[in-house]
């Protein structure tokens, strides 16, 4: 992993950080599964809309946090692989994130619309942030596909778009974390009311989920934004960069 990192110390720090991020990501999924499975009643589909809702927080954590976070880090984790392969892995992980997000959105809208007394949609801060995050994610996915996988696009346009792609990729990830925190708080207040102040076991689990999400978000942003861990081009990629009008491979 450390062929193109300045020092073995940096390589060790990155390896530890990435391992910690994976452990935190799995912990977030486990906490979300425990909360929704043990304290919110478990899972069902349209036959039981309140339980169908429980797919929403779990699948959003899996998709927009775990898979999306890994997609962001893939270029630095597999730094010695050819960029074409990295693009495919990056896009594949984002496609997985998209699938989980779609199912999560289906679950939450069904849980609001299917009961005999439907619940209103899209009124809370959480829902507004969530909609903005998902729309930006979809736009980022399409723009990234066109810029980096669509054949025939000249290298100079890819180079100009890349900084924006990196910036918005991190911004959307941070927005996803913030949206999760807003959703966790909203659900706890609705379900527990004033009982939340007594810090029951459910509140502890959900709070730990929120803290884990924040720590994971900080760690991913650090690993991706720190110049010391930046992926250096492979020799054959350096040759390609000398041809500014060549199409992206």
Order of alpha helices (4+ residues) and beta strands (2+ residues): alpha-alpha-alpha-alpha-alpha-alpha-alpha-alpha-alpha
